[in-house]
């Protein structure tokens, strides 16, 4: 029996959201995380985005490593909203193929869009959308553990 699996499936109250509700929540967020690979290693990058008909739209400079890494690849995109006080909220993940294309010069006139000056747009077409409602609770245990940049626990102990 896997205790961690039992904890999350039986005791935490995580509730699956349907794809429509998940996309509705995703549309409320301004920043998410694109998950992709570089040289077969995972990479996660926080990015501003917006939902558009057909998918999740990101913006990047033409010479950005992100553009080269994701164009034509199946990637993940995640956004969430979590209450810092009690851990409640939601998370949504979109899996799909990303396509990079030049930005429309007409978009550059939109000063309200922070991505308007970017050279390239990346569209993630959703193939799988999942969402979870997070319950109002914290995992049992002592408070947060802090680590130094070298991977040691604050205070000198090894992790």
C-alpha positions as CSV (number, residue, x, y, z in Angstrom):
1,X,0.0,0.0,0.0
2,X,1.4,3.4,-1.0
3,X,0.7,5.8,2.0
4,X,1.3,9.0,0.0
5,X,-1.1,7.9,-2.7
6,X,-3.7,7.0,-0.1
7,X,-3.2,10.4,1.6
8,X,-3.9,12.3,-1.6
9,X,-6.8,10.1,-2.9
10,X,-8.7,9.5,0.3
11,X,-7.9,12.2,2.9
12,X,-7.2,15.4,1.1
13,X,-10.5,16.0,-0.7
14,X,-8.9,16.8,-4.1
15,X,-11.7,17.0,-6.6
16,X,-11.3,16.6,-10.3
17,X,-12.8,19.5,-12.3
18,X,-14.1,18.9,-15.8
19,X,-12.2,20.4,-18.8
20,X,-14.7,23.3,-19.2
21,X,-14.5,24.4,-15.6
22,X,-10.7,23.9,-15.6
23,X,-10.4,26.2,-18.6
24,X,-12.7,28.8,-17.0
25,X,-10.4,28.9,-14.0
26,X,-7.3,29.0,-16.2
27,X,-8.7,32.1,-17.8
28,X,-8.5,33.9,-14.5
29,X,-4.8,33.5,-14.1
30,X,-2.2,35.9,-15.6
31,X,1.0,33.8,-15.1
32,X,1.5,30.1,-15.5
33,X,4.4,27.7,-16.0
34,X,5.4,26.1,-19.2
35,X,7.0,22.7,-18.7
36,X,9.3,21.4,-21.5
37,X,12.6,19.7,-22.0
38,X,16.1,20.9,-22.9
39,X,18.5,18.2,-23.8
40,X,16.2,15.6,-22.3
41,X,16.1,17.4,-19.0
42,X,13.0,19.0,-17.6
43,X,12.6,22.7,-17.5
44,X,9.9,24.9,-16.0
45,X,9.5,28.6,-16.8
46,X,7.0,31.0,-15.4
47,X,5.4,33.0,-18.2
48,X,2.5,35.4,-18.7
49,X,-0.2,34.0,-21.0
50,X,-3.7,34.3,-22.1
51,X,-6.4,32.0,-23.3
52,X,-7.4,32.4,-26.9
53,X,-9.7,30.5,-29.2
54,X,-7.7,27.4,-29.9
55,X,-5.4,27.3,-26.9
56,X,-3.0,28.9,-24.6
57,X,-1.0,31.8,-26.1
58,X,2.5,32.7,-24.9
59,X,5.0,35.3,-26.2
60,X,8.7,35.2,-26.5
61,X,11.6,36.9,-28.3
62,X,12.6,35.4,-31.6
63,X,16.0,34.2,-30.3
64,X,14.6,32.8,-27.0
65,X,15.7,29.3,-26.0
66,X,12.0,28.6,-25.2
67,X,11.0,29.0,-28.8
68,X,13.5,26.5,-30.1
69,X,12.7,24.0,-27.4
70,X,9.0,23.9,-27.7
71,X,8.2,24.5,-31.4
72,X,6.5,21.3,-32.6
73,X,6.9,19.5,-29.2
74,X,4.2,18.2,-26.9
75,X,4.6,20.3,-23.7
76,X,2.7,20.9,-20.5
77,X,1.4,24.2,-19.2
78,X,0.2,24.7,-15.6
79,X,-1.4,27.6,-13.7
80,X,-2.9,27.7,-10.2
81,X,-4.3,29.9,-7.5
82,X,-3.5,28.7,-4.0
83,X,-4.3,30.6,-0.8
84,X,-1.1,31.0,1.2
85,X,-2.9,30.8,4.5
86,X,-4.7,27.5,4.2
87,X,-3.5,25.9,0.9
88,X,-7.0,25.9,-0.7
89,X,-7.4,26.7,-4.4
90,X,-7.1,25.1,-7.8
91,X,-4.6,23.9,-10.3
92,X,-5.0,23.3,-14.0
93,X,-2.7,21.5,-16.4
94,X,-2.9,21.6,-20.2
95,X,-1.0,19.1,-22.4
96,X,-0.6,19.8,-26.1
97,X,1.6,20.5,-29.0
98,X,3.2,23.9,-29.2
99,X,3.6,25.9,-32.4
100,X,5.6,29.0,-32.7
101,X,4.8,31.7,-35.3
102,X,5.8,35.3,-35.9
103,X,3.8,37.9,-34.0
104,X,1.3,39.9,-35.9
105,X,2.7,43.5,-36.3
106,X,-0.9,44.8,-35.5
107,X,-0.5,43.4,-32.0
108,X,2.4,45.7,-31.3
109,X,0.0,48.6,-31.1
110,X,-1.8,47.0,-28.2
111,X,-0.1,48.8,-25.2
112,X,-2.4,46.9,-22.8
113,X,-0.9,43.6,-23.8
114,X,2.6,43.2,-22.1
115,X,3.5,40.6,-24.8
116,X,2.7,42.9,-27.6
117,X,6.3,43.8,-28.2
118,X,7.4,40.1,-28.4
119,X,8.6,38.8,-31.8
120,X,7.1,35.3,-31.6
121,X,3.8,33.8,-30.3
122,X,3.6,30.2,-29.1
123,X,0.2,28.5,-29.2
124,X,-0.4,25.4,-27.2
125,X,-3.3,23.5,-28.6
126,X,-4.9,21.5,-25.7
127,X,-5.1,17.8,-26.2
128,X,-5.7,17.1,-22.5
129,X,-7.0,19.5,-19.9
130,X,-7.1,18.5,-16.2
131,X,-8.0,20.5,-13.2
132,X,-8.1,19.9,-9.5
133,X,-9.8,21.7,-6.6
134,X,-7.4,21.9,-3.6
135,X,-9.0,21.6,-0.2
136,X,-8.5,23.9,2.7
137,X,-5.9,22.0,4.7
138,X,-2.2,21.6,5.3
139,X,-0.1,18.4,5.5
140,X,0.8,17.5,9.0
141,X,4.3,18.0,10.2
142,X,6.6,20.8,11.4
143,X,6.7,24.1,9.5
144,X,8.6,24.7,6.3
145,X,12.1,23.5,6.0
146,X,14.6,26.0,4.6
147,X,17.6,25.1,2.4
148,X,20.6,27.2,1.4
149,X,21.6,27.5,-2.3
150,X,24.1,24.7,-1.7
151,X,21.3,22.3,-0.8
152,X,22.0,22.2,2.9
153,X,19.3,22.8,5.5
154,X,19.4,26.2,7.0
155,X,21.2,25.8,10.3
156,X,23.9,23.5,8.8
157,X,22.1,20.1,8.8
158,X,22.2,17.9,5.8
159,X,18.8,17.2,4.1
